[in-house]
């Protein structure tokens, strides 16, 4: 049954009223409707609304399923590769030996071994991974981001959450994922898309592990304190008030962005949330003194302070990220897995010890996997979207389990195939976004927020 759409023209609550009431999250309004029995069946489904917040760890480039969470030790040598499987704390679950820190924590997470789609391009498949929707131009590395893109999950979820005063609704760090070999450059699906610029996640750039690092977006110009900033904002408002009516629509959008910028710049809560120096040195070391580890630690701080959705993209390492067309095993063993292992282990442990894991959803996934057959000339693995793995934890997820299975060489799913649309639907479900709901874009066209189906067996009963 389709849910009541508060944005649809002619609804009991007019579209303009909903859009203007930005201080009231849609979820607060929708919860009132469900209390009257509008969608009780949805809220009773396993896992619905168990997560209050989400950490998405996007392993940009496409990690090899065969060398991470779906080892095939009985496959031919040209498939199985150099790494050995290691047993975890969960009977029957083995992962790569180089996830040394993660293996003992398997009761905290579930592995999905049957992710699949048919898009071998980095950019368009990133859009689907980050939004749960097919992009305007599919199977393409040529198409850059646009406002026709679907909103990233952080932008969607922010519409269903009460955000603590002064904090951003969603944060992405340490950059917008970009691939220099892709003509389109920056991957689409990392903005609010058709929701508009005012709903874009806050982008936090740079290396938090560097001495003296600060959040660029929070830095005032030299010599400008918050009082002078307020004075300048008042002057700007006066100037804008004199603009002609033909510019009013543009001014409205700019005003929302300016309000957001001012709120961030003048908020003590924001500066506290972003203050990594408040973390003890042993904690910072546990995450790893590197850009990924410190971004994940910063993400934990932001979630703890009330930001509902944080995305940590694998950083620009200057070596093609997880896109291991060459030297797959050297890159994984030396540069990729140890760093990812340390940060993921630290954040899962931290969330558990702080009593946050039960209502914090953690997702570790790339845009696709790697081809089973190793390229003999350079020990690389090519793109392979037809079967790959991901990891989910917290937020009502059943730990210590495996969902789905691949065939004997991890070429195709053998059971319970899962699309990235299904994975995103699972995330929305856990975060309490109702299935069947729509939102309108700027032209009034409605869009369904779900393009897949939640993976209900992943959740605890």
Number of C-alpha atoms within 10 A of each C-alpha: 7 11 13 16 20 23 23 18 15 10 11 11 13 13 18 12 11 16 13 9 10 10 11 16 17 20 18 13 13 19 16 11 14 14 10 9 10 14 19 12 9 17 18 10 13 19 26 24 22 21 25 21 26 29 24 23 22 21 23 26 25 25 30 30 29 26 26 21 24 25 25 25 17 10 14 12 12 13 20 20 20 12 19 15 20 15 16 21 15 18 10 10 19 20 25 22 21 21 23 18 15 24 21 14 17 22 15 23 23 23 24 25 28 29 30 23 21 13 21 21 19 30 34 28 30 28 28 26 25 28 31 29 26 21 22 16 14 17 17 19 22 18 20 19 22 14 16 16 24 30 27 28 28 30 27 23 25 23 19 21 23 17 19 14 13 18 23 24 24 27 24 24 25 22 17 21 25 20 20 10 10 17 13 19 18 22 25 33 32 26 31 24 22 19 21 16 15 17 24 24 24 20 19 21 18 16 20 24 17 12 7 8 12 18 15 11 13 17 11 13 8 6 6 12 12 13 10 11 16 14 11 13 15 12 12 12 13 11 10 15 12 8 11 9 10 8 10 13 10 10 16 12 13 14 15 14 16 16 13 17 16 17 16 21 19 18 15 13 16 21 17 14 20 19 15 20 10 11 12 9 11 9 13 20 15 17 25 23 17 16 22 26 26 23 30 28 25 22 27 22 19 24 23 16 17 21 27 29 29 27 26 26 21 24 23 16 11 7 10 18 21 23 25 23 18 18 14 25 19 14 18 22 16 11 15 20 21 17 20 23 19 20 26 24 21 23 21 22 17 18 19 15 10 10 11 21 23 17 21 29 24 25 23 18 24 28 31 34 30 30 24 25 18 20 17 10 8 11 17 20 24 20 22 25 23 22 30 34 29 25 17 22 27 26 26 23 30 20 20 19 19 19 20 17 22 23 14 15 21 28 22 22 21 15 13 15 20 24 22 27 24 21 24 27 26 25 28 26 26 29 27 22 26 23 23 16 18 20 19 18 17 10 7 12 12 16 15 14 23 23 20 18 17 23 19 16 12 23 22 12 11
